[in-house]
Amino acid sequence: MTDNVTATASANESGAVLAAAADWALRAAFAGVFVFHGVSKFMNLEGGAQMMGQPVLIWALVAFAELAGGVGLLAGRAIPGSIGDAVTRLSGAAVVPVMLGAIAMVHWGRWNFAPSESHPMGGMEFQVVLLAIGLFYALRGNRA
């Protein structure tokens, strides 16, 4: 009987380790995308705003939301307790309007991510996945 209890406890510990690794892997991939794009936008605010037909202030807010969303998602897991949970939720929520804007302004009308003549930046497939992950963290926080 003791061997069964020990085996079950060991399996539960292994499951917890794998779950934590999976959470960090998803956060790292998500954060990498948004940190990269946020930093890229900050490096050329005027050019990016002009390319998208947006005021520089709006483009700067998009860049800030991307950067803060990516960094915050990593920090949110590292900060214990309800503060970390709140940081995770806010970080997930920060990217939701950015992804909705990207889908509506650039990628709508084509699902496939591959660029085409009508959609030189590709379709909305990848942006919908990022939107779903952002919503997941906004709604679940660190209880993901």
N, C-alpha and C positions, 0 to 999 in steps of 0.2 A: 504494500500500500504506500509506503514511504517513497519508493522509487517512482510510482505514478505521480505523486504530488511533486516530487523534485523535477520530473520530466515536464510536467505541466508548467511549473514555475519557470523553468528554463526556456520553454517555448514562448511563454508570455513575455519574458525579458527580451528574447530575440525579436519578437514581433514589435515590441516598443522601440527597440533600436532601429529596426528597419523603417518603422513609421516616422521616426524622427529624421532619419536620413532622407527619406522621400520628401518630407516637408521642406527640409533645407535645400534639396536639389531643385524642387519646383520654385522656391523663393529665389534661389541664386539665378536660375535661368530667366525668370520674370524680371528680377532686379537688373540683370545684365542688359536686357533689351532696353529698359526704360532709362537706366543711367547713361547708356551709350547715346540714346536719342536725345535725352535732355542736355547732356554736355555738348553734343553736336549742334543743337539749336543755339545754345548760349554762345558758341564760338562764331556764329554768323547770324545774329538776330535780325539785322536789317535785310540781309539777302533772303533769308528764309521767309520773313514776313512778306517781302515783296513777291517772292515766288508763289506764295499761297494767297496773296491778295488780302492780307490781314494787317491790322495795325501792329506796330512793334510791341506795344504793351500786351496785346493778346498773345502774340507769339512768345513773349517772355513768360507769361503766365502758363502757357502750355509747357514750355521748357522746364519751369519750376515744378509743375505738377508731375512731369515725367521723372525728373531727378529726385524730388522728394518722395514720390511713390516708390521708386526703386530702392533708394537708401532706407526709407522708412520701413519697408517690408522686411528687410534684413534686421534692422534695429529692433523692430517690434517683437521678433522672436527672441532676440538676445536679452531684452528687458523683461524681467520677471513680473508676474502678476497682472493686475488690471490695467496698469499703465502700458505695458507691452501689448496687451490685447487691444487697447484703444489705438495705439500707434499702428498696429497691423490693420485694423479696420479703416482708419483714416487713409492709410497708404493705398489700400485696395480701392477705396472710394475716390481717391485723387485721380486715378487713371481712367475711371469710368467715363467722365465727360470728354476726356482726351480721345479715347477710343471711339466714342459715339461721333465726335467731330471728324475723326479720320475716316470712319466708315461713310458718313454722310457727305463729306466734302471731296473725298478722293477715290474711295474704293467701291462705292455703291454701284450696283448694276452688273457686277461681275463677281462670281463666287471664287473662281480659281485664282490662286495667288500669282500665277504667272503673268507677266506683263503682256499686254496686247496693244494693238493699234489704238483701240478706244480707251484703254486703261493702262497707260505707260508705267504707272506705279503698281500695277497688279490689282487683283480683286481683293475682297474683304475676308477671305478665309482666315488668314493669320490674325487679323485685327479682331475678329469675332472670338477667337480662342483667347486672346489677351483680355478682351472685355469680360469673358466668362470667368477667367482666373481672378481678375480684379473684383468682380462681383462676389465671387466665392470668398475671398479674403475679407471683403467689406462686410459680408453677412455672417461669416463664421469666426473671424478673428483668429486667435491662437488656438481655438478649439477645432481647428481644421483637421 
